[in-house]
């Protein structure tokens, strides 16, 4: 799998994940440091997803250029 294919795959999975991301974070609070109900916004989740995917690209010398609007 090429880096571009990996980034495309991560983007498609992020689009699916983001729809229930806040609920997933709260449901899995035993696996993270949130206490009780997490107050993270969808905008924050989107920003983290995009930043992480772009970070993976940069670490592999690819300027992927993913924006939060691309997740919608």
C-alpha distance (Angstrom), angle and dihedral (degrees) to the residues before:
residue distance angle dihedral
X1 . . .
X2 3.78 . .
X3 3.81 122.5 .
X4 3.83 89.6 -109.9
X5 3.80 90.8 52.6
X6 3.80 90.1 49.4
X7 3.80 92.3 50.2
X8 3.81 91.0 47.5
X9 3.81 90.0 50.2
X10 3.80 92.0 49.1
X11 3.80 90.0 49.2
X12 3.81 92.8 52.1
X13 3.80 91.2 47.6
X14 3.83 90.8 47.8
X15 3.82 89.5 54.3
X16 3.80 89.8 56.2
X17 3.82 95.1 40.7
X18 3.81 96.4 48.2
X19 3.82 92.8 65.0
X20 3.82 91.1 69.3
X21 3.78 100.0 18.0
X22 3.80 99.5 117.8
X23 3.82 91.2 48.1
X24 3.80 90.0 47.0
X25 3.80 91.9 51.3
X26 3.80 90.6 50.8
X27 3.80 93.6 44.2
X28 3.79 90.4 51.6
X29 3.80 96.3 43.3
X30 3.80 88.7 127.8
X31 3.83 86.0 68.8
X32 3.81 97.3 49.4
X33 3.79 138.3 41.8
X34 3.80 98.0 -100.7
X35 3.75 114.0 119.6
X36 3.78 116.1 -147.8
X37 3.77 116.0 -27.6
X38 3.80 113.1 -0.2
X39 3.79 113.7 -128.5
X40 3.81 96.7 -154.7
X41 3.79 114.8 138.1
X42 3.79 126.5 -132.0
X43 3.82 88.4 -114.7
X44 3.80 89.5 56.7
X45 3.80 92.2 48.8
X46 3.81 90.7 48.7
X47 3.80 90.9 50.3
X48 3.80 91.9 50.3
X49 3.81 93.3 47.7
X50 3.81 92.6 49.3
X51 3.78 93.5 44.3
X52 3.80 91.7 49.7
X53 3.80 94.4 48.8
X54 3.81 91.8 46.5
X55 3.80 88.9 47.1
X56 3.80 90.5 56.5
X57 3.81 89.3 50.8
X58 3.81 94.1 49.6
X59 3.80 91.4 48.8
X60 3.81 86.5 57.8
X61 3.82 95.7 43.5
X62 3.82 95.9 -103.6
X63 3.81 121.5 128.7
X64 3.81 94.6 -150.9
X65 3.82 94.8 171.3
X66 3.81 98.2 -155.2
X67 3.81 116.0 175.8
X68 3.79 128.7 -164.6
X69 3.81 89.1 -113.3
X70 3.81 87.6 63.1
X71 3.81 90.2 66.0
X72 3.80 93.2 61.8
